[in-house]
Amino acid sequence: MSEPSPLAEPADGVGAPPRLSVGVVGTGRAGAVLGAALHRAGHPIVAANAGSGSSRERAEALLPTADLVEVPEVMARAALVLLTVPDDVLPGLVSGLVETAQVRAGQLLVHASGRYGYGVLDPATRVGALPLALHPVMTLTGTSIDLARLSGCPFGVTAPDALRPIAEALVLEMGGEPVWVEEGHRALYHAALAYSSNHLTTLVTSTLDLLRLAGVEAPDRLVTPLLSATLDNALSYGDAALTGPVSRGDAGTVAAHLTELGAVSPEAQRVYVALARLTADRAIATGRLRPDQAAPLLDILASGELR
């Protein structure tokens, strides 16, 4: 006896692709938006679970066709279930669904975590579920604005080889661009994204704070052209785009920076030192900074006199 197909009846029209009945467990920002994107592609959103007032509001706004029900009802109704819960909750949720026999053979289970590949769904896979990891590489607000942002948005896709065409097709239907990530590289992939995107936010906001301490009014207007150009140049030219005192080996300037930062924000000073060391290493490795030029700079960065 063959496994049941996850595909619903084809939509009306010759050659129309089959449609999936979709359920959403966890209508946070990702779940609500991805559900809405699948609905826009023609997949009916039949049920959703919302655990908080804000989640219910998102579901009502973005998933108006979905009945708001308990998790077992979502699992029973849907051929494809979005398990869009926090990373740390996901393994326990999957185990619990399997232990309570809520997972069906042939049911597509999709999570949107960047951290995990499809291995986190192994308990469900062992009872016949079809596991997919589809991670939108985009910061989401949980509003309709995000649907436009998904157009051309890369998705980190990880799935068993046999399911790769389904995973990539779903991403394309949502308007995204599938980018294949091997299962064993998933954690590194996610660390790289967090390393840049999340920490960039912290760097920018702390930069604005420091400029306010320096008496600059409207610091966002001051740095927007600089930061925009820096990002464009880094993406276009890589290490060749590097400028500034570290890349020139200006130890005196770096020492002055550290003194000023230490007086107003020891935390920012420590971050500056760590990033300056990494920047110096890259500048030396790419030949932009000679080791003899770097020595005084590295001495300053290694000094125990920072305060």
C-alpha positions as protocol buffer text, in pm:
chain_id: "A"
residue {
  index: 1
  type: MET
  ca { x: 0 y: 0 z: 0 }
}
residue {
  index: 2
  type: SER
  ca { x: 151 y: 331 z: -107 }
}
residue {
  index: 3
  type: GLU
  ca { x: 186 y: 631 z: 122 }
}
residue {
  index: 4
  type: PRO
  ca { x: -86 y: 896 z: 92 }
}
residue {
  index: 5
  type: SER
  ca { x: 5 y: 1191 z: -125 }
}
residue {
  index: 6
  type: PRO
  ca { x: 47 y: 1528 z: 49 }
}
residue {
  index: 7
  type: LEU
  ca { x: -113 y: 1697 z: -249 }
}
residue {
  index: 8
  type: ALA
  ca { x: -475 y: 1801 z: -255 }
}
residue {
  index: 9
  type: GLU
  ca { x: -690 y: 1791 z: -565 }
}
residue {
  index: 10
  type: PRO
  ca { x: -558 y: 1997 z: -859 }
}
residue {
  index: 11
  type: ALA
  ca { x: -691 y: 2347 z: -892 }
}
residue {
  index: 12
  type: ASP
  ca { x: -933 y: 2417 z: -1172 }
}
residue {
  index: 13
  type: GLY
  ca { x: -778 y: 2450 z: -1512 }
}
residue {
  index: 14
  type: VAL
  ca { x: -574 y: 2233 z: -1745 }
}
residue {
  index: 15
  type: GLY
  ca { x: -227 y: 2160 z: -1615 }
}
residue {
  index: 16
  type: ALA
  ca { x: -284 y: 2349 z: -1289 }
}
residue {
  index: 17
  type: PRO
  ca { x: -49 y: 2232 z: -1016 }
}
residue {
  index: 18
  type: PRO
  ca { x: -193 y: 2040 z: -721 }
}
residue {
  index: 19
  type: ARG
  ca { x: -280 y: 2245 z: -416 }
}
residue {
  index: 20
  type: LEU
  ca { x: -195 y: 2166 z: -54 }
}
residue {
  index: 21
  type: SER
  ca { x: -418 y: 2213 z: 247 }
}
residue {
  index: 22
  type: VAL
  ca { x: -196 y: 2410 z: 487 }
}
residue {
  index: 23
  type: GLY
  ca { x: -196 y: 2436 z: 864 }
}
residue {
  index: 24
  type: VAL
  ca { x: 16 y: 2664 z: 1080 }
}
residue {
  index: 25
  type: VAL
  ca { x: 140 y: 2574 z: 1427 }
}
residue {
  index: 26
  type: GLY
  ca { x: 281 y: 2896 z: 1567 }
}
residue {
  index: 27
  type: THR
  ca { x: 154 y: 3217 z: 1409 }
}
residue {
  index: 28
  type: GLY
  ca { x: 449 y: 3432 z: 1501 }
}
residue {
  index: 29
  type: ARG
  ca { x: 598 y: 3663 z: 1241 }
}
residue {
  index: 30
  type: ALA
  ca { x: 740 y: 3383 z: 1025 }
}
residue {
  index: 31
  type: GLY
  ca { x: 443 y: 3149 z: 1047 }
}
residue {
  index: 32
  type: ALA
  ca { x: 183 y: 3411 z: 964 }
}
residue {
  index: 33
  type: VAL
  ca { x: 381 y: 3553 z: 672 }
}
residue {
  index: 34
  type: LEU
  ca { x: 480 y: 3219 z: 519 }
}
residue {
  index: 35
  type: GLY
  ca { x: 124 y: 3097 z: 555 }
}
residue {
  index: 36
  type: ALA
  ca { x: 0 y: 3409 z: 378 }
}
residue {
  index: 37
  type: ALA
  ca { x: 257 y: 3355 z: 102 }
}
residue {
  index: 38
  type: LEU
  ca { x: 139 y: 2998 z: 49 }
}
residue {
  index: 39
  type: HIS
  ca { x: -221 y: 3120 z: 44 }
}
residue {
  index: 40
  type: ARG
  ca { x: -126 y: 3378 z: -218 }
}
residue {
  index: 41
  type: ALA
  ca { x: 18 y: 3092 z: -426 }
}
residue {
  index: 42
  type: GLY
  ca { x: -316 y: 2912 z: -413 }
}
residue {
  index: 43
  type: HIS
  ca { x: -273 y: 2675 z: -121 }
}
residue {
  index: 44
  type: PRO
  ca { x: -572 y: 2698 z: 114 }
}
residue {
  index: 45
  type: ILE
  ca { x: -486 y: 2778 z: 475 }
}
residue {
  index: 46
  type: VAL
  ca { x: -732 y: 2558 z: 658 }
}
residue {
  index: 47
  type: ALA
  ca { x: -628 y: 2587 z: 1023 }
}
residue {
  index: 48
  type: ALA
  ca { x: -386 y: 2765 z: 1252 }
}
residue {
  index: 49
  type: ASN
  ca { x: -291 y: 2760 z: 1617 }
}
residue {
  index: 50
  type: ALA
  ca { x: -227 y: 3091 z: 1791 }
}
residue {
  index: 51
  type: GLY
  ca { x: -111 y: 3088 z: 2150 }
}
residue {
  index: 52
  type: SER
  ca { x: -120 y: 3459 z: 2235 }
}
residue {
  index: 53
  type: GLY
  ca { x: -321 y: 3768 z: 2167 }
}
residue {
  index: 54
  type: SER
  ca { x: -65 y: 3907 z: 1923 }
}
residue {
  index: 55
  type: SER
  ca { x: -50 y: 3572 z: 1741 }
}
residue {
  index: 56
  type: ARG
  ca { x: -427 y: 3569 z: 1705 }
}
residue {
  index: 57
  type: GLU
  ca { x: -421 y: 3922 z: 1566 }
}
residue {
  index: 58
  type: ARG
  ca { x: -156 y: 3821 z: 1311 }
}
residue {
  index: 59
  type: ALA
  ca { x: -356 y: 3514 z: 1213 }
}
residue {
  index: 60
  type: GLU
  ca { x: -675 y: 3715 z: 1170 }
}
residue {
  index: 61
  type: ALA
  ca { x: -494 y: 3973 z: 956 }
}
residue {
  index: 62
  type: LEU
  ca { x: -281 y: 3746 z: 738 }
}
residue {
  index: 63
  type: LEU
  ca { x: -461 y: 3410 z: 751 }
}
residue {
  index: 64
  type: PRO
  ca { x: -830 y: 3510 z: 740 }
}
residue {
  index: 65
  type: THR
  ca { x: -941 y: 3177 z: 590 }
}
residue {
  index: 66
  type: ALA
  ca { x: -785 y: 2972 z: 870 }
}
residue {
  index: 67
  type: ASP
  ca { x: -989 y: 2839 z: 1160 }
}
residue {
  index: 68
  type: LEU
  ca { x: -806 y: 2909 z: 1487 }
}
residue {
  index: 69
  type: VAL
  ca { x: -799 y: 2572 z: 1658 }
}
residue {
  index: 70
  type: GLU
  ca { x: -586 y: 2358 z: 1888 }
}
residue {
  index: 71
  type: VAL
  ca { x: -272 y: 2190 z: 1756 }
}
residue {
  index: 72
  type: PRO
  ca { x: -425 y: 1839 z: 1714 }
}
residue {
  index: 73
  type: GLU
  ca { x: -694 y: 1986 z: 1489 }
}
residue {
  index: 74
  type: VAL
  ca { x: -434 y: 2169 z: 1278 }
}
residue {
  index: 75
  type: MET
  ca { x: -242 y: 1844 z: 1234 }
}
residue {
  index: 76
  type: ALA
  ca { x: -556 y: 1650 z: 1144 }
}
residue {
  index: 77
  type: ARG
  ca { x: -675 y: 1894 z: 878 }
}
residue {
  index: 78
  type: ALA
  ca { x: -355 y: 1984 z: 692 }
}
residue {
  index: 79
  type: ALA
  ca { x: -148 y: 1805 z: 431 }
}
residue {
  index: 80
  type: LEU
  ca { x: 134 y: 2056 z: 488 }
}
residue {
  index: 81
  type: VAL
  ca { x: 199 y: 2189 z: 837 }
}
residue {
  index: 82
  type: LEU
  ca { x: 421 y: 2486 z: 910 }
}
residue {
  index: 83
  type: LEU
  ca { x: 591 y: 2428 z: 1246 }
}
residue {
  index: 84
  type: THR
  ca { x: 692 y: 2789 z: 1299 }
}
residue {
  index: 85
  type: VAL
  ca { x: 780 y: 2799 z: 1667 }
}
residue {
  index: 86
  type: PRO
  ca { x: 1099 y: 2925 z: 1839 }
}
residue {
  index: 87
  type: ASP
  ca { x: 1412 y: 2719 z: 1773 }
}
residue {
  index: 88
  type: ASP
  ca { x: 1440 y: 2590 z: 2128 }
}
residue {
  index: 89
  type: VAL
  ca { x: 1077 y: 2475 z: 2124 }
}
residue {
  index: 90
  type: LEU
  ca { x: 1090 y: 2289 z: 1794 }
}
residue {
  index: 91
  type: PRO
  ca { x: 1255 y: 1958 z: 1898 }
}
residue {
  index: 92
  type: GLY
  ca { x: 1014 y: 1909 z: 2188 }
}
residue {
  index: 93
  type: LEU
  ca { x: 715 y: 1997 z: 1972 }
}
residue {
  index: 94
  type: VAL
  ca { x: 810 y: 1739 z: 1709 }
}
residue {
  index: 95
  type: SER
  ca { x: 866 y: 1467 z: 1969 }
}
residue {
  index: 96
  type: GLY
  ca { x: 535 y: 1549 z: 2135 }
}
residue {
  index: 97
  type: LEU
  ca { x: 343 y: 1535 z: 1807 }
}
residue {
  index: 98
  type: VAL
  ca { x: 486 y: 1193 z: 1731 }
}
residue {
  index: 99
  type: GLU
  ca { x: 430 y: 1056 z: 2083 }
}
residue {
  index: 100
  type: THR
  ca { x: 64 y: 1157 z: 2067 }
}
residue {
  index: 101
  type: ALA
  ca { x: 22 y: 1008 z: 1716 }
}
residue {
  index: 102
  type: GLN
  ca { x: -67 y: 1340 z: 1553 }
}
residue {
  index: 103
  type: VAL
  ca { x: 169 y: 1298 z: 1256 }
}
residue {
  index: 104
  type: ARG
  ca { x: 46 y: 1114 z: 947 }
}
residue {
  index: 105
  type: ALA
  ca { x: 247 y: 927 z: 688 }
}
residue {
  index: 106
  type: GLY
  ca { x: 288 y: 1143 z: 378 }
}
residue {
  index: 107
  type: GLN
  ca { x: 225 y: 1467 z: 567 }
}
residue {
  index: 108
  type: LEU
  ca { x: 466 y: 1748 z: 481 }
}
residue {
  index: 109
  type: LEU
  ca { x: 621 y: 1906 z: 790 }
}
residue {
  index: 110
  type: VAL
  ca { x: 798 y: 2236 z: 723 }
}
residue {
  index: 111
  type: HIS
  ca { x: 992 y: 2446 z: 968 }
}
residue {
  index: 112
  type: ALA
  ca { x: 1146 y: 2788 z: 908 }
}
residue {
  index: 113
  type: SER
  ca { x: 1433 y: 2774 z: 1157 }
}
residue {
  index: 114
  type: GLY
  ca { x: 1773 y: 2878 z: 1028 }
}
residue {
  index: 115
  type: ARG
  ca { x: 1949 y: 2675 z: 1295 }
}
residue {
  index: 116
  type: TYR
  ca { x: 1808 y: 2335 z: 1205 }
}
residue {
  index: 117
  type: GLY
  ca { x: 1801 y: 2126 z: 891 }
}
residue {
  index: 118
  type: TYR
  ca { x: 1556 y: 1841 z: 844 }
}
residue {
  index: 119
  type: GLY
  ca { x: 1724 y: 1625 z: 1111 }
}
residue {
  index: 120
  type: VAL
  ca { x: 1524 y: 1796 z: 1385 }
}
residue {
  index: 121
  type: LEU
  ca { x: 1216 y: 1639 z: 1226 }
}
residue {
  index: 122
  type: ASP
  ca { x: 1361 y: 1284 z: 1242 }
}
residue {
  index: 123
  type: PRO
  ca { x: 1103 y: 1153 z: 1494 }
}
residue {
  index: 124
  type: ALA
  ca { x: 827 y: 1250 z: 1250 }
}
residue {
  index: 125
  type: THR
  ca { x: 1020 y: 1121 z: 949 }
}
residue {
  index: 126
  type: ARG
  ca { x: 1042 y: 778 z: 1114 }
}
residue {
  index: 127
  type: VAL
  ca { x: 662 y: 756 z: 1113 }
}
residue {
  index: 128
  type: GLY
  ca { x: 635 y: 856 z: 748 }
}
residue {
  index: 129
  type: ALA
  ca { x: 624 y: 1237 z: 750 }
}
residue {
  index: 130
  type: LEU
  ca { x: 805 y: 1433 z: 478 }
}
residue {
  index: 131
  type: PRO
  ca { x: 1054 y: 1682 z: 632 }
}
residue {
  index: 132
  type: LEU
  ca { x: 1151 y: 2020 z: 486 }
}
residue {
  index: 133
  type: ALA
  ca { x: 1356 y: 2310 z: 624 }
}
residue {
  index: 134
  type: LEU
  ca { x: 1273 y: 2641 z: 450 }
}
residue {
  index: 135
  type: HIS
  ca { x: 1438 y: 2943 z: 612 }
}
residue {
  index: 136
  type: PRO
  ca { x: 1362 y: 3289 z: 468 }
}
residue {
  index: 137
  type: VAL
  ca { x: 1679 y: 3500 z: 482 }
}
residue {
  index: 138
  type: MET
  ca { x: 1490 y: 3813 z: 572 }
}
residue {
  index: 139
  type: THR
  ca { x: 1397 y: 4007 z: 883 }
}
residue {
  index: 140
  type: LEU
  ca { x: 1019 y: 3986 z: 917 }
}
residue {
  index: 141
  type: THR
  ca { x: 768 y: 4216 z: 1083 }
}
residue {
  index: 142
  type: GLY
  ca { x: 472 y: 3980 z: 1080 }
}
residue {
  index: 143
  type: THR
  ca { x: 265 y: 4217 z: 865 }
}
residue {
  index: 144
  type: SER
  ca { x: 152 y: 4230 z: 504 }
}
residue {
  index: 145
  type: ILE
  ca { x: 463 y: 4437 z: 423 }
}
residue {
  index: 146
  type: ASP
  ca { x: 662 y: 4114 z: 441 }
}
residue {
  index: 147
  type: LEU
  ca { x: 481 y: 3960 z: 145 }
}
residue {
  index: 148
  type: ALA
  ca { x: 649 y: 4210 z: -87 }
}
residue {
  index: 149
  type: ARG
  ca { x: 983 y: 4145 z: 84 }
}
residue {
  index: 150
  type: LEU
  ca { x: 955 y: 3776 z: 4 }
}
residue {
  index: 151
  type: SER
  ca { x: 971 y: 3856 z: -368 }
}
residue {
  index: 152
  type: GLY
  ca { x: 1318 y: 3741 z: -468 }
}
residue {
  index: 153
  type: CYS
  ca { x: 1407 y: 3667 z: -104 }
}
residue {
  index: 154
  type: PRO
  ca { x: 1662 y: 3386 z: -65 }
}
residue {
  index: 155
  type: PHE
  ca { x: 1550 y: 3083 z: 137 }
}
residue {
  index: 156
  type: GLY
  ca { x: 1796 y: 2842 z: 292 }
}
residue {
  index: 157
  type: VAL
  ca { x: 1659 y: 2505 z: 176 }
}
residue {
  index: 158
  type: THR
  ca { x: 1752 y: 2172 z: 334 }
}
residue {
  index: 159
  type: ALA
  ca { x: 1566 y: 1848 z: 270 }
}
residue {
  index: 160
  type: PRO
  ca { x: 1626 y: 1484 z: 184 }
}
residue {
  index: 161
  type: ASP
  ca { x: 1738 y: 1457 z: -178 }
}
residue {
  index: 162
  type: ALA
  ca { x: 1408 y: 1300 z: -286 }
}
residue {
  index: 163
  type: LEU
  ca { x: 1215 y: 1597 z: -146 }
}
residue {
  index: 164
  type: ARG
  ca { x: 1441 y: 1870 z: -279 }
}
residue {
  index: 165
  type: PRO
  ca { x: 1217 y: 1942 z: -583 }
}
residue {
  index: 166
  type: ILE
  ca { x: 913 y: 1987 z: -357 }
}
residue {
  index: 167
  type: ALA
  ca { x: 1106 y: 2213 z: -118 }
}
residue {
  index: 168
  type: GLU
  ca { x: 1239 y: 2432 z: -397 }
}
residue {
  index: 169
  type: ALA
  ca { x: 901 y: 2447 z: -571 }
}
residue {
  index: 170
  type: LEU
  ca { x: 733 y: 2570 z: -252 }
}
residue {
  index: 171
  type: VAL
  ca { x: 994 y: 2846 z: -213 }
}
residue {
  index: 172
  type: LEU
  ca { x: 946 y: 2955 z: -572 }
}
residue {
  index: 173
  type: GLU
  ca { x: 569 y: 2961 z: -524 }
}
residue {
  index: 174
  type: MET
  ca { x: 613 y: 3190 z: -224 }
}
residue {
  index: 175
  type: GLY
  ca { x: 813 y: 3425 z: -446 }
}
residue {
  index: 176
  type: GLY
  ca { x: 1152 y: 3334 z: -302 }
}
residue {
  index: 177
  type: GLU
  ca { x: 1479 y: 3203 z: -440 }
}
residue {
  index: 178
  type: PRO
  ca { x: 1589 y: 2862 z: -307 }
}
residue {
  index: 179
  type: VAL
  ca { x: 1951 y: 2835 z: -189 }
}
residue {
  index: 180
  type: TRP
  ca { x: 2059 y: 2480 z: -107 }
}
residue {
  index: 181
  type: VAL
  ca { x: 2227 y: 2428 z: 231 }
}
residue {
  index: 182
  type: GLU
  ca { x: 2363 y: 2086 z: 324 }
}
residue {
  index: 183
  type: GLU
  ca { x: 2227 y: 1932 z: 643 }
}
residue {
  index: 184
  type: GLY
  ca { x: 2569 y: 1920 z: 810 }
}
residue {
  index: 185
  type: HIS
  ca { x: 2633 y: 2290 z: 739 }
}
residue {
  index: 186
  type: ARG
  ca { x: 2303 y: 2424 z: 866 }
}
residue {
  index: 187
  type: ALA
  ca { x: 2429 y: 2551 z: 1202 }
}
residue {
  index: 188
  type: LEU
  ca { x: 2728 y: 2727 z: 1043 }
}
residue {
  index: 189
  type: TYR
  ca { x: 2501 y: 2878 z: 779 }
}
residue {
  index: 190
  type: HIS
  ca { x: 2277 y: 3022 z: 1048 }
}
residue {
  index: 191
  type: ALA
  ca { x: 2569 y: 3140 z: 1261 }
}
residue {
  index: 192
  type: ALA
  ca { x: 2707 y: 3331 z: 962 }
}
residue {
  index: 193
  type: LEU
  ca { x: 2376 y: 3508 z: 905 }
}
residue {
  index: 194
  type: ALA
  ca { x: 2333 y: 3598 z: 1271 }
}
residue {
  index: 195
  type: TYR
  ca { x: 2697 y: 3709 z: 1290 }
}
residue {
  index: 196
  type: SER
  ca { x: 2631 y: 3971 z: 1026 }
}
residue {
  index: 197
  type: SER
  ca { x: 2264 y: 4068 z: 1036 }
}
residue {
  index: 198
  type: ASN
  ca { x: 2193 y: 4060 z: 1409 }
}
residue {
  index: 199
  type: HIS
  ca { x: 2527 y: 4208 z: 1510 }
}
residue {
  index: 200
  type: LEU
  ca { x: 2500 y: 4473 z: 1239 }
}
residue {
  index: 201
  type: THR
  ca { x: 2189 y: 4601 z: 1411 }
}
residue {
  index: 202
  type: THR
  ca { x: 2376 y: 4618 z: 1741 }
}
residue {
  index: 203
  type: LEU
  ca { x: 2672 y: 4794 z: 1579 }
}
residue {
  index: 204
  type: VAL
  ca { x: 2453 y: 5052 z: 1408 }
}
residue {
  index: 205
  type: THR
  ca { x: 2242 y: 5131 z: 1713 }
}
residue {
  index: 206
  type: SER
  ca { x: 2547 y: 5159 z: 1939 }
}
residue {
  index: 207
  type: THR
  ca { x: 2711 y: 5383 z: 1679 }
}
residue {
  index: 208
  type: LEU
  ca { x: 2409 y: 5613 z: 1697 }
}
residue {
  index: 209
  type: ASP
  ca { x: 2437 y: 5618 z: 2076 }
}
residue {
  index: 210
  type: LEU
  ca { x: 2805 y: 5713 z: 2061 }
}
residue {
  index: 211
  type: LEU
  ca { x: 2738 y: 5991 z: 1812 }
}
residue {
  index: 212
  type: ARG
  ca { x: 2468 y: 6131 z: 2039 }
}
residue {
  index: 213
  type: LEU
  ca { x: 2724 y: 6135 z: 2322 }
}
residue {
  index: 214
  type: ALA
  ca { x: 2950 y: 6329 z: 2084 }
}
residue {
  index: 215
  type: GLY
  ca { x: 2677 y: 6590 z: 2048 }
}
residue {
  index: 216
  type: VAL
  ca { x: 2571 y: 6498 z: 1695 }
}
residue {
  index: 217
  type: GLU
  ca { x: 2207 y: 6574 z: 1620 }
}
residue {
  index: 218
  type: ALA
  ca { x: 2018 y: 6332 z: 1394 }
}
residue {
  index: 219
  type: PRO
  ca { x: 2306 y: 6080 z: 1384 }
}
residue {
  index: 220
  type: ASP
  ca { x: 2106 y: 5852 z: 1156 }
}
residue {
  index: 221
  type: ARG
  ca { x: 2126 y: 6115 z: 882 }
}
residue {
  index: 222
  type: LEU
  ca { x: 2501 y: 6137 z: 933 }
}
residue {
  index: 223
  type: VAL
  ca { x: 2575 y: 5767 z: 899 }
}
residue {
  index: 224
  type: THR
  ca { x: 2315 y: 5650 z: 646 }
}
residue {
  index: 225
  type: PRO
  ca { x: 2520 y: 5738 z: 334 }
}
residue {
  index: 226
  type: LEU
  ca { x: 2839 y: 5599 z: 488 }
}
residue {
  index: 227
  type: LEU
  ca { x: 2690 y: 5270 z: 606 }
}
residue {
  index: 228
  type: SER
  ca { x: 2494 y: 5219 z: 284 }
}
residue {
  index: 229
  type: ALA
  ca { x: 2806 y: 5273 z: 73 }
}
residue {
  index: 230
  type: THR
  ca { x: 3012 y: 5050 z: 302 }
}
residue {
  index: 231
  type: LEU
  ca { x: 2767 y: 4762 z: 269 }
}
residue {
  index: 232
  type: ASP
  ca { x: 2747 y: 4803 z: -110 }
}
residue {
  index: 233
  type: ASN
  ca { x: 3126 y: 4813 z: -140 }
}
residue {
  index: 234
  type: ALA
  ca { x: 3179 y: 4512 z: 86 }
}
residue {
  index: 235
  type: LEU
  ca { x: 2931 y: 4306 z: -114 }
}
residue {
  index: 236
  type: SER
  ca { x: 3083 y: 4417 z: -445 }
}
residue {
  index: 237
  type: TYR
  ca { x: 3454 y: 4417 z: -366 }
}
residue {
  index: 238
  type: GLY
  ca { x: 3506 y: 4210 z: -53 }
}
residue {
  index: 239
  type: ASP
  ca { x: 3823 y: 4284 z: 145 }
}
residue {
  index: 240
  type: ALA
  ca { x: 3936 y: 4528 z: -124 }
}
residue {
  index: 241
  type: ALA
  ca { x: 3667 y: 4767 z: 6 }
}
residue {
  index: 242
  type: LEU
  ca { x: 3835 y: 4798 z: 346 }
}
residue {
  index: 243
  type: THR
  ca { x: 3934 y: 5149 z: 454 }
}
residue {
  index: 244
  type: GLY
  ca { x: 4007 y: 5318 z: 785 }
}
residue {
  index: 245
  type: PRO
  ca { x: 4286 y: 5341 z: 1041 }
}
residue {
  index: 246
  type: VAL
  ca { x: 4324 y: 4968 z: 1104 }
}
residue {
  index: 247
  type: SER
  ca { x: 4376 y: 4891 z: 735 }
}
residue {
  index: 248
  type: ARG
  ca { x: 4638 y: 5168 z: 722 }
}
residue {
  index: 249
  type: GLY
  ca { x: 4815 y: 5063 z: 1041 }
}
residue {
  index: 250
  type: ASP
  ca { x: 4742 y: 5398 z: 1210 }
}
residue {
  index: 251
  type: ALA
  ca { x: 4821 y: 5284 z: 1564 }
}
residue {
  index: 252
  type: GLY
  ca { x: 4800 y: 5633 z: 1709 }
}
residue {
  index: 253
  type: THR
  ca { x: 4450 y: 5688 z: 1577 }
}
residue {
  index: 254
  type: VAL
  ca { x: 4334 y: 5351 z: 1706 }
}
residue {
  index: 255
  type: ALA
  ca { x: 4484 y: 5429 z: 2048 }
}
residue {
  index: 256
  type: ALA
  ca { x: 4293 y: 5759 z: 2058 }
}
residue {
  index: 257
  type: HIS
  ca { x: 3972 y: 5579 z: 1964 }
}
residue {
  index: 258
  type: LEU
  ca { x: 4020 y: 5329 z: 2245 }
}
residue {
  index: 259
  type: THR
  ca { x: 4082 y: 5603 z: 2499 }
}
residue {
  index: 260
  type: GLU
  ca { x: 3766 y: 5787 z: 2402 }
}
residue {
  index: 261
  type: LEU
  ca { x: 3552 y: 5474 z: 2390 }
}
residue {
  index: 262
  type: GLY
  ca { x: 3685 y: 5356 z: 2724 }
}
residue {
  index: 263
  type: ALA
  ca { x: 3574 y: 5682 z: 2883 }
}
residue {
  index: 264
  type: VAL
  ca { x: 3213 y: 5656 z: 2768 }
}
residue {
  index: 265
  type: SER
  ca { x: 3146 y: 5288 z: 2692 }
}
residue {
  index: 266
  type: PRO
  ca { x: 3383 y: 5009 z: 2802 }
}
residue {
  index: 267
  type: GLU
  ca { x: 3151 y: 4764 z: 2626 }
}
residue {
  index: 268
  type: ALA
  ca { x: 3196 y: 4944 z: 2293 }
}
residue {
  index: 269
  type: GLN
  ca { x: 3570 y: 4958 z: 2355 }
}
residue {
  index: 270
  type: ARG
  ca { x: 3587 y: 4580 z: 2393 }
}
residue {
  index: 271
  type: VAL
  ca { x: 3389 y: 4528 z: 2073 }
}
residue {
  index: 272
  type: TYR
  ca { x: 3614 y: 4776 z: 1889 }
}
residue {
  index: 273
  type: VAL
  ca { x: 3924 y: 4581 z: 2000 }
}
residue {
  index: 274
  type: ALA
  ca { x: 3780 y: 4247 z: 1888 }
}
residue {
  index: 275
  type: LEU
  ca { x: 3671 y: 4379 z: 1549 }
}
residue {
  index: 276
  type: ALA
  ca { x: 3995 y: 4570 z: 1498 }
}
residue {
  index: 277
  type: ARG
  ca { x: 4196 y: 4252 z: 1558 }
}
residue {
  index: 278
  type: LEU
  ca { x: 3986 y: 4060 z: 1305 }
}
residue {
  index: 279
  type: THR
  ca { x: 4012 y: 4349 z: 1059 }
}
residue {
  index: 280
  type: ALA
  ca { x: 4392 y: 4362 z: 1101 }
}
residue {
  index: 281
  type: ASP
  ca { x: 4418 y: 3988 z: 1044 }
}
residue {
  index: 282
  type: ARG
  ca { x: 4221 y: 4015 z: 721 }
}
residue {
  index: 283
  type: ALA
  ca { x: 4418 y: 4319 z: 606 }
}
residue {
  index: 284
  type: ILE
  ca { x: 4746 y: 4133 z: 662 }
}
residue {
  index: 285
  type: ALA
  ca { x: 4619 y: 3816 z: 493 }
}
residue {
  index: 286
  type: THR
  ca { x: 4511 y: 4008 z: 183 }
}
residue {
  index: 287
  type: GLY
  ca { x: 4833 y: 4212 z: 163 }
}
residue {
  index: 288
  type: ARG
  ca { x: 4670 y: 4546 z: 240 }
}
residue {
  index: 289
  type: LEU
  ca { x: 4872 y: 4580 z: 560 }
}
residue {
  index: 290
  type: ARG
  ca { x: 5234 y: 4466 z: 595 }
}
residue {
  index: 291
  type: PRO
  ca { x: 5324 y: 4278 z: 915 }
}
residue {
  index: 292
  type: ASP
  ca { x: 5580 y: 4543 z: 1010 }
}
residue {
  index: 293
  type: GLN
  ca { x: 5312 y: 4814 z: 974 }
}
residue {
  index: 294
  type: ALA
  ca { x: 5072 y: 4606 z: 1178 }
}
residue {
  index: 295
  type: ALA
  ca { x: 5305 y: 4541 z: 1473 }
}
residue {
  index: 296
  type: PRO
  ca { x: 5249 y: 4874 z: 1658 }
}
residue {
  index: 297
  type: LEU
  ca { x: 4877 y: 4848 z: 1596 }
}
residue {
  index: 298
  type: LEU
  ca { x: 4860 y: 4492 z: 1729 }
}
residue {
  index: 299
  type: ASP
  ca { x: 5060 y: 4600 z: 2033 }
}
residue {
  index: 300
  type: ILE
  ca { x: 4803 y: 4866 z: 2108 }
}
residue {
  index: 301
  type: LEU
  ca { x: 4518 y: 4617 z: 2070 }
}
residue {
  index: 302
  type: ALA
  ca { x: 4693 y: 4364 z: 2295 }
}
residue {
  index: 303
  type: SER
  ca { x: 4782 y: 4621 z: 2560 }
}
residue {
  index: 304
  type: GLY
  ca { x: 4658 y: 4557 z: 2910 }
}
residue {
  index: 305
  type: GLU
  ca { x: 4638 y: 4933 z: 2967 }
}
residue {
  index: 306
  type: LEU
  ca { x: 4302 y: 4975 z: 2793 }
}
residue {
  index: 307
  type: ARG
  ca { x: 4056 y: 5148 z: 3021 }
}
